Amino acid sequence: MSTTEIRNLQHLLDQCWSDDTFLASFLKDPITVLLDHKLMDMRGMDVEVAEYKANKIHLIFHGDSPDKIHLQSQRHPRIADDDA
């Protein structure tokens, strides 16, 4: 995953935490949201929302290989890119 893709994913997850409608659509169908934002090639993969709490999202990406990708996001203030 490129640096640009990582930043775009951070922005998408930030949008989840700031927009309840967007969060609901992401939790309902994360693959479509990720594809719509051109973040990941999800062909042949399933995404499982393993855990959702008021301050945490835990996703598991399943593919053909036995490896799984775990992605977690926690609600917290993010330092603006200009401040880093």
N, C-alpha and C positions, 0 to 999 in steps of 0.2 A: 504494500500500500504506500503510495507516494505521500510526501509531506502535504501536498495540496489536498489529497483525498482525506487525510487525517484531519486537517483543519475544517474541511467541508463537513465531515462527520461530526466534529465538535460543534459546529454551528447548527447542524440538524438536531443534535441532542439538546443543545441550548434552547432551540425553538420548541422542542417537546416540553421542556420545563416551564416555558413562558406562555404557551398557547395550549389550553386544554383541548380544543378541537383538534389541533394538529397531533397532540399526544394520543388522543383516542383513535385517530386514523392510523397512526404509527403502530399502536399496540394491536389493532385489529388486523393489519396487513403490512408488516414491516418490509417484506420483500418489495411490494409495489412502491412504497415510499422511498426506499433506498434506490430502486431502479429509476424512479421519477427524478431523483436528485443526481442521477448518474454517478453514484458513489461506489457501487460494487457490481460486479458481474455475478448475478445470483443464479445463473442457469445451472440446473442440476443440484441446487442446494435447497434445503429447508431451513427456516428460521423458527426457533422456538422461543417464546417469551417465557423464560424459566422462572422469573420472579418479577413482580411489579409491586412496589410499595410507594408511599407518598414521596419518598426521596431517593428511590433506587429503581433502575431498570437493569435486568440481567438477561441478555440474549445469548442463545447458543445456536451457532451455524453448523448444520450437519451436511456433509457431502458424501461422495462415493467412498472416500477413504475413511479409515477408522478415526482419523484426526477430527477434532472438533475445535471450533473457534469460540471462545467465550468473550463477550463484550459486556462491560458493566458501565453504567453511567449513574453518578450520584448528583443530586441537586446541591449545588453550592455556587457561591459567587465566583465567576471566572474573571481572571485578570485580562483586561483588554490588551490586544496585540500591541497597541501603542505604548502601554505601560510596561511591557515585558522587556 
